[in-house]
Amino acid sequence: METLKKQDRYQRLYEQLEALMVKSTDPDARMATIVAVLHHKMEYFFWTGFYFLKSGELTVKSYQGPLACQVLEPHTGVCWSAIDKSQTLVVADVHQFPGHIACDSRSRSEIVVPVRNRDGEITGVLDVDSENLGSFNSTDAAWLEKIVNLIYH
């Protein structure tokens, strides 16, 4: 998707999600809504979901797409790397990422955005996979970071 079209789509989705967030302050309800909207409105999103830290494990929460890994091996793969580095990671080819966890072999590229609570602590990640190489870029990163901020604010 070309950059301008991608920016316009994210702008509309952000406005839609912002309006929907006033209906509930519950973080789980907000995450489920974010996942549903993103997964069904962004055609290159193959798997869309959240993993959250629970008792030292990164466990799947709300998601849409094929079956997910329920618990991700600690400090391995893209999701844990985003947590350990405390930053959004864009991976053009997951098969070139050291320690990539293949929950579904059809995933070819990925973006992972840390989720921070009101105190700024990382509590989990938004993980989005695509069946295409190089699907994600800085436009996705900027908008998904903004969308993830809607969970607790």
C-alpha positions, -999 to 999 in steps of 0.1 A, spaced: 0 0 0 14 34 -10 24 57 19 -3 84 13 -31 58 11 -17 41 42 -16 74 62 -52 83 51 -64 48 61 -48 50 95 -61 85 101 -97 73 95 -91 42 117 -77 62 145 -107 85 145 -130 56 144 -112 39 173 -110 71 193 -148 74 191 -153 38 201 -130 41 231 -154 64 249 -179 35 253 -156 16 278 -126 23 299 -118 -14 303 -84 -21 287 -95 -56 276 -126 -43 258 -104 -16 241 -78 -41 230 -105 -64 215 -120 -34 196 -86 -23 183 -77 -58 171 -111 -62 153 -109 -29 136 -73 -32 125 -76 -68 114 -107 -62 92 -97 -28 78 -60 -34 69 -59 -60 41 -23 -69 46 -28 -78 83 -27 -116 85 -25 -119 123 -34 -91 146 -32 -94 184 -19 -86 218 6 -105 240 7 -94 277 32 -100 304 17 -122 331 39 -138 359 70 -133 337 55 -150 307 43 -133 275 8 -147 270 -16 -142 241 -46 -120 248 -71 -106 222 -63 -116 186 -77 -123 152 -63 -145 125 -50 -181 126 -42 -198 159 -16 -181 180 12 -194 202 -3 -192 236 30 -184 255 61 -171 238 95 -184 249 112 -158 271 135 -133 255 132 -149 220 116 -136 189 103 -103 177 78 -97 205 103 -102 233 129 -82 214 105 -52 213 100 -55 251 137 -60 258 147 -30 236 117 -10 247 108 1 211 87 -7 181 103 -33 158 96 -35 121 108 -68 105 107 -70 67 115 -107 66 108 -127 98 129 -156 85 160 -134 87 153 -124 123 174 -144 148 153 -165 171 120 -157 153 91 -177 167 70 -191 139 35 -195 152 23 -197 116 47 -204 88 27 -182 64 38 -151 83 66 -133 63 69 -98 79 60 -84 113 56 -52 134 56 -53 172 46 -22 192 52 -21 230 21 -14 251 27 9 281 4 14 311 -4 48 326 29 47 345 48 42 313 57 6 321 57 -20 293 29 -45 300 27 -62 266 28 -57 228 6 -53 198 19 -79 173 9 -78 136 20 -103 110 16 -102 72 19 -129 46 39 -105 24 75 -95 28 82 -59 37 45 -50 45 53 -26 74 72 7 76 76 38 96 40 49 88 27 17 104 49 22 133 39 58 140 1 51 137 1 18 156 20 35 184 -7 62 185 -35 36 184 -19 15 212 -19 46 234 -57 46 233 -58 15 255 -50 33 288 -58 69 279 
